Amino acid sequence: MRHTPSALSRLSTRRAFLDHGVRLGLGIGGGLALGSLLEACATGSANTAPTPPPGATVIRSLLFDQVGYDPAVLQTLASKFRSLHGDKVFVSIETAHYRELYESILAAGLSKPAPYDVVALDQVWVPEFASRKQLLSLKDQIPDDARSDLMPSLLDAFSYTGTNWAMPHVLNVQSLYYNKAQLSAAGFTSPPKTLEDWYQQMTALRARVTPYTDSWSQDEGLVSDFVRITGEFGGDLFDPAGKPLLLQQPAQRAAAFMRQLIDEHLVRAEIAASTEPDAMRAFLSGGVTFTTNWNFVWGAMNDPVFSQIIGQGAVAAIPAAASTGKPASSVSGFLGLGVLANSAHTDLAVAWLRYLTSPEVQAQQSGQLPIWSSLQKSADMRKTNPQIDVFLTNLANARPRPKLVHYVESSAVLQRHLHDLVLGTASPSKAMADAQAELLALQARFAS
């Protein structure tokens, strides 16, 4: 790939910023088999596709290696897609870690034709890549009957300036996972219904077991959790115009609550270094009663290969403060598929994207939460996942992370100041004030 000097300068500047402030890591957990998820943290990129036959049109896919469909499933789907096109189309599948994927897409915008055709996207990347004109508009590629079977919030997650730039693919949403046996031993017969109930239960549990852990290391998981906790107090981190709201009561209360949980020893001592896989391991070992995490924990709770709490783990709606009147408060981490605008084969790329997200394909992936409302309500889904209503409640009450062109830089700011709060090197009020000031300056810089 060849870059112009000016393009290289912009990319280098962006990467320098990332190197200083972003450790995005595994911030958007998913429904991949747990073994693959844990192995992905150490294995790096991989190419799972065989060599294309002579004369075939090659569609190159760049997907997440931590989350999404199992590589073997993807290869089977690629083979099926090839057969549907008379073996004249070959889908090459490459995978990358979260941050590597972001940077590969960023760099792909500097090459024509693009080195990839279809790419996996975290929902928060869409505004940036769309504003850079790196994504093909899907506004006319999603038929009306498909739109009617998708929650409006799913389409909105991958839209920017009124246009859809990606198709939702993996529905990640945070849920509350709890240990039924530990909760019962402390005298509770059901999971908490409000944030106040949750705090009461954690306080009662403290003498018996560490009540709670989460992913509060300095990475994207910390931002996701803060979006959720602020939502539990009824607020958002940014207004619709992108102005930070960290000095308003919901964010202030969320920050103070995080610090309170640490100071009162209601969370694991290692929480400042805990990632989402770490939080999952602590829960599966029986070391904590509660954790919030993404969908992949559901499939691991009763798998003896990974879990020591067989029959004890359960899932619930994440409680919101009673004052909000809401049945839950969660955060979304949706993953989508987009087509790069510089693709040499946009029509076939769109066809592969639509096939991979089709109801027919998603109906076969029983370990995933499907994007299609009809599948979510189907008898087969309810048989596969008896707790589907819990996940749908969390989904319906999930707040998105901020929709910003400069999201990656904003996340880096939030990660740094929130981690100061977690470490205790800044008070909640100072962490919020410092982050607010820095985010306002960042907003002004990108607006100029």
C-alpha positions in Angstrom: 0.0 0.0 0.0 1.4 3.4 -1.0 0.7 6.6 1.1 1.3 10.2 0.1 3.5 12.2 2.5 0.6 14.3 3.7 -1.6 11.2 4.3 1.2 9.5 6.1 1.6 12.5 8.3 -2.1 12.5 9.3 -2.0 8.8 10.0 1.2 9.1 12.0 -0.3 11.9 14.1 -3.4 9.8 14.7 -1.4 6.8 15.7 0.8 8.8 18.0 -2.3 10.0 19.8 -3.5 6.5 20.1 -0.2 5.3 21.4 -0.3 7.8 24.2 -4.0 7.5 25.2 -5.8 4.5 23.8 -5.6 1.0 25.0 -8.9 -0.2 23.5 -8.2 -3.9 23.9 -11.3 -6.0 24.4 -13.8 -3.2 25.0 -16.7 -4.6 23.1 -17.0 -8.3 24.2 -19.3 -10.6 22.2 -20.7 -14.0 21.7 -17.7 -15.9 20.4 -17.0 -19.2 22.1 -15.1 -18.5 25.3 -12.0 -20.5 24.4 -11.5 -18.5 21.2 -12.2 -15.2 23.1 -9.4 -15.9 25.7 -7.0 -17.2 23.1 -7.5 -14.1 20.9 -6.0 -12.0 23.6 -2.7 -13.5 22.8 -2.6 -14.7 19.2 -2.8 -11.6 17.0 -4.1 -11.5 13.4 -4.8 -14.6 11.4 -5.9 -15.5 7.9 -8.5 -18.4 8.0 -9.2 -18.6 4.3 -7.8 -21.1 1.8 -6.2 -20.0 -1.5 -8.7 -18.7 -4.0 -9.1 -20.6 -7.3 -7.8 -19.1 -10.5 -10.2 -16.6 -12.1 -12.5 -16.1 -9.1 -13.4 -12.6 -7.9 -12.0 -12.2 -4.4 -14.0 -10.4 -1.7 -11.7 -9.6 1.2 -13.2 -9.4 4.7 -11.5 -8.0 7.7 -13.3 -9.0 10.9 -12.8 -9.0 14.7 -10.9 -11.9 16.1 -12.1 -11.6 19.7 -15.8 -11.5 19.0 -18.4 -12.5 16.4 -18.8 -15.8 14.7 -16.3 -18.6 15.2 -13.7 -18.7 12.4 -14.8 -22.2 11.3 -18.4 -21.0 11.0 -17.2 -18.0 9.0 -15.3 -20.2 6.6 -18.3 -22.5 6.2 -20.5 -19.4 5.4 -17.9 -18.2 2.9 -17.9 -21.5 1.1 -21.7 -21.5 1.0 -21.7 -17.9 -0.4 -19.2 -19.0 -3.1 -21.5 -21.9 -4.1 -24.4 -19.5 -4.4 -22.4 -17.6 -7.0 -21.3 -20.6 -9.0 -17.8 -20.7 -7.5 -17.0 -17.5 -9.3 -16.7 -15.5 -6.1 -14.2 -16.3 -3.3 -14.4 -14.7 0.2 -11.1 -14.2 1.9 -11.4 -13.8 5.7 -8.8 -12.1 7.8 -9.1 -11.2 11.4 -7.5 -8.6 13.7 -7.6 -7.3 17.3 -9.8 -4.4 18.1 -7.2 -1.6 17.8 -5.4 -3.2 14.9 -8.7 -3.4 13.0 -9.4 0.2 13.6 -6.0 1.3 12.4 -6.2 -1.1 9.3 -9.5 0.5 8.3 -8.0 4.0 8.8 -5.1 3.1 6.6 -7.3 1.5 4.0 -8.8 4.8 3.2 -5.5 5.9 1.7 -5.4 3.2 -0.9 -7.4 2.7 -4.1 -8.7 0.2 -4.5 -9.0 -0.6 -0.8 -7.1 -3.7 0.4 -10.4 -4.9 1.9 -14.0 -4.9 0.8 -16.1 -5.7 3.9 -14.9 -4.7 7.3 -16.2 -5.2 10.9 -17.0 -2.0 12.7 -17.6 -1.0 16.3 -20.6 1.2 16.2 -18.6 4.2 17.6 -16.3 4.2 14.6 -19.0 4.9 12.1 -19.1 8.7 12.4 -15.4 9.0 11.8 -15.1 6.7 8.9 -18.3 8.0 7.3 -17.0 11.6 7.6 -13.8 10.6 6.0 -15.8 9.1 3.1 -14.3 5.7 3.7 -17.6 3.8 3.9 -20.1 3.0 1.2 -23.6 4.3 2.0 -26.1 1.5 2.6 -29.0 3.8 2.6 -30.5 2.1 -0.5 -29.1 -1.3 0.3 -31.4 -2.1 3.2 -34.9 -3.0 1.9 -38.0 -1.7 3.7 -39.0 -5.2 4.8 -35.6 -5.6 6.5 -35.8 -2.2 8.2 -39.2 -3.1 9.6 -37.7 -6.2 11.3 -34.9 -4.2 13.0 -35.1 -2.2 16.1 -34.7 1.5 15.2 -31.9 1.8 17.7 -29.9 -0.8 15.8 -30.1 1.1 12.5 -29.4 4.4 14.3 -26.3 2.9 15.9 -24.7 2.6 12.5 -26.1 5.8 11.0 -24.5 9.2 10.6 -26.1 12.4 9.1 -29.2 10.4 8.4 -27.5 7.7 6.3 -26.8 4.0 7.2 -23.1 3.2 6.8 -23.1 -0.4 8.2 -25.4 -3.2 8.9 -25.7 -4.5 12.5 -24.2 -7.9 12.9 -23.5 -8.8 16.5 -25.8 -7.5 19.3 -23.6 -7.0 22.3 -25.3 -5.7 25.4 -24.3 -5.6 29.0 -26.2 -7.7 31.5 -26.0 -8.3 35.2 -24.6 -11.8 36.0 -25.0 -13.1 39.6 -24.3 -16.1 41.7 -27.7 -17.5 42.9 -26.1 -19.6 45.7 -24.1 -16.7 47.2 -27.1 -14.4 47.0 -29.3 -16.9 48.7 -26.8 -17.5 51.5 -26.9 -13.8 52.2 -30.7 -14.0 52.6 -31.8 -12.7 49.2 -34.3 -14.6 47.0 -33.9 -12.6 43.8 -31.5 -10.2 42.0 -31.8 -6.5 42.7 -34.5 -4.5 41.0 -33.1 -1.1 41.6 -29.6 0.4 42.1 -30.4 1.0 45.7 -31.4 -2.7 46.1 -28.1 -3.7 44.5 -26.1 -1.6 46.9 -27.9 -3.1 49.8 -27.2 -6.6 48.6 -23.6 -5.9 48.0 -23.2 -4.4 51.5 -24.8 -7.5 53.0 -22.6 -9.8 50.9 -19.4 -8.1 51.9 -18.8 -10.3 55.1 -19.1 -13.5 53.1 -17.6 -12.8 49.6 -16.3 -10.0 47.4 -19.6 -8.7 46.1 -18.7 -7.2 42.7 -16.1 -6.8 40.0 -16.0 -5.1 36.6 -13.6 -4.0 33.9 -12.1 -0.8 35.2 -8.6 -1.0 33.7 -7.6 1.9 31.5 -9.3 0.7 28.3 -12.6 0.9 26.4 -14.4 -1.3 28.9 -14.0 1.4 31.5 -15.8 3.9 29.2 -18.5 1.4 28.5 -19.1 0.8 32.2 -19.2 4.6 32.9 -21.8 5.1 30.1 -23.9 2.4 31.8 -23.4 3.7 35.4 -24.3 7.3 34.3 -27.3 5.8 32.6 -28.2 4.0 35.9 -28.6 7.5 37.3 -30.6 8.7 34.4 -28.1 10.6 32.3 -25.7 10.6 29.3 -22.1 11.6 28.9 -22.7 13.9 26.0 -25.6 15.9 24.6 -26.8 15.3 21.0 -24.5 18.1 19.8 -21.5 16.3 21.2 -21.0 18.6 24.3 -19.8 16.7 27.3 -22.1 16.6 30.3 -19.7 15.4 33.0 -20.5 18.3 35.4 -24.2 17.4 35.5 -25.7 15.3 38.3 -25.9 11.9 36.6 -22.2 11.7 35.7 -21.2 13.2 39.0 -23.3 10.7 40.9 -21.9 7.9 38.7 -18.3 8.9 39.4 -19.0 9.2 43.2 -20.7 5.8 43.2 -17.7 4.1 41.6 -15.4 5.6 44.2 -17.8 4.6 47.0 -17.8 1.0 45.8 -14.0 1.0 45.9 -13.7 2.8 49.3 -16.2 0.5 50.9 -14.4 -2.6 49.6 -17.4 -3.8 47.6 -15.3 -4.5 44.6 -12.2 -6.6 44.0 -8.9 -5.0 45.0 -7.6 -5.7 41.5 -10.4 -3.8 39.8 -8.1 -1.0 38.5 -6.3 -3.7 36.4 -9.4 -5.8 35.5 -10.4 -6.3 31.9 -13.6 -7.9 30.7 -12.1 -11.4 30.5 -10.6 -10.8 34.0 -14.0 -9.9 35.4 -15.6 -12.9 33.7 -12.9 -15.3 35.2 -13.5 -13.9 38.7 -17.2 -14.5 38.4 -16.8 -18.0 36.9 -14.4 -19.0 39.7 -17.0 -18.1 42.3 -14.8 -15.2 43.6 -17.5 -12.6 43.2 -21.3 -12.5 43.4 -21.9 -9.9 40.7 -20.4 -8.7 37.5 -21.7 -6.8 34.5 -20.4 -8.0 31.2 -21.3 -8.8 27.6 -23.2 -11.7 26.1 -20.3 -14.2 26.1 -20.6 -14.8 29.8 -24.0 -16.4 29.3 -22.5 -19.3 27.3 -19.6 -19.8 29.7 -21.5 -20.0 33.1 -22.5 -23.7 32.7 -19.5 -24.9 30.6 -17.3 -27.1 32.9 -14.3 -26.3 30.8 -14.3 -22.7 32.1 -16.8 -22.4 35.0 -16.6 -23.5 38.6 -20.2 -22.2 39.3 -22.2 -24.8 37.3 -25.9 -24.3 38.1 -25.2 -21.2 40.2 -24.8 -18.5 37.6 -27.8 -16.5 36.4 -28.5 -13.3 34.4 -30.7 -10.3 35.2 -31.5 -6.8 34.0 -29.0 -4.2 35.2 -30.8 -2.2 37.8 -31.3 1.6 37.5 -31.8 4.1 40.3 -35.4 4.0 41.6 -35.7 7.7 40.7 -35.4 7.0 37.0 -38.5 4.7 36.9 -36.7 2.5 34.4 -36.7 -1.3 34.6 -33.0 -1.5 33.6 -30.0 0.5 32.4 -27.4 -1.0 30.1 -24.9 0.0 27.4 -24.6 -1.3 23.9 -21.5 -2.6 22.1 -23.0 -3.4 18.8 -20.8 -4.6 16.0 -21.6 -4.1 12.3 -20.4 -4.8 8.9 -19.6 -2.1 6.3 -18.3 -1.9 2.8 -15.3 0.3 2.1 -16.0 3.0 -0.4 -12.8 2.2 -2.3 -13.7 -1.4 -2.7 -13.2 -2.7 -6.3 -16.3 -4.9 -6.0 -18.9 -3.0 -4.1 -21.9 -5.0 -5.4 -20.5 -8.3 -4.4 -19.2 -6.9 -1.1 -22.8 -5.7 -0.3 -24.1 -9.1 -1.3 -21.7 -10.9 1.1 -22.6 -8.4 3.9 -26.3 -9.0 3.4 -25.8 -12.7 3.3 -23.7 -12.7 6.5 -26.4 -10.7 8.4 -29.4 -12.4 6.8 -32.1 -14.0 9.0 -31.3 -17.4 7.4 -27.7 -17.2 8.6 -28.4 -15.7 12.0 -31.1 -18.3 12.8 -28.3 -20.9 12.7 -26.1 -19.1 15.2 -27.9 -20.1 18.4 -25.1 -18.7 20.6 -25.7 -15.2 19.4 -28.5 -12.6 20.1 -29.9 -12.1 16.6 -30.4 -8.6 15.2 -33.8 -9.5 13.7 -36.9 -8.9 15.9 -38.7 -11.8 14.4 -35.9 -14.2 15.4 -35.7 -12.7 18.9 -39.4 -13.6 19.4 -39.2 -17.0 17.8 -40.0 -20.2 19.6 -36.6 -21.6 18.6 -34.8 -18.7 20.2 -36.7 -19.0 23.4 -35.9 -22.7 23.5 -32.2 -22.0 23.0 -32.1 -19.1 25.4 -34.8 -19.2 28.1 -33.6 -15.9 29.4 -34.0 -14.0 26.1 -36.5 -11.6 27.8 -33.7 -10.5 30.2 -31.4 -9.8 27.3 -34.1 -8.0 25.4 -34.9 -5.8 28.5 -31.3 -4.8 28.7 -31.2 -4.2 25.0 -34.2 -2.0 25.1 -32.7 0.0 27.9 -29.1 0.2 26.5 -27.5 3.5 26.0 -25.0 3.9 23.2 -21.5 5.2 23.7 -21.3 8.8 22.3 -21.7 9.2 18.6 -18.7 11.5 17.8 -16.4 11.9 14.8 -13.6 12.1 17.3 -14.8 9.2 19.5 -11.4 7.5 19.7 -9.7 10.6 21.0 -12.6 11.3 23.4 -12.5 7.8 24.7 -8.8 8.2 25.4 -9.5 11.3 27.5 -12.3 9.5 29.4 -10.2 6.4 30.0 -7.3 8.4 31.5 -9.4 10.5 33.9 -11.7 7.7 34.9 -8.7 5.5 35.7 -7.3 8.3 37.9 -10.6 8.1 39.8 -10.4 4.3 40.1 -6.7 4.5 41.3 -7.6 7.3 43.8 -5.2 9.8 42.3 -8.1 12.1 41.6 -11.3 12.7 43.4 -14.6 12.0 41.5 -15.3 15.8 41.1 -11.8 16.6 39.9 -11.7 13.6 37.5 -15.0 14.8 36.0 -13.9 18.5 35.9 -10.6 17.7 34.2 -12.2 15.4 31.7 -14.9 18.0 30.9 -12.3 20.7 30.2 -10.2 18.4 28.0 -13.2 17.1 26.1 -14.4 20.7 25.4 -11.0 21.6 24.0 -11.0 18.4 21.9 -14.5 19.2 20.6 -13.3 22.8 19.6 -10.2 21.4 17.9 -12.3 19.0 15.7 -14.9 21.7 15.0 -12.3 24.1 13.6 
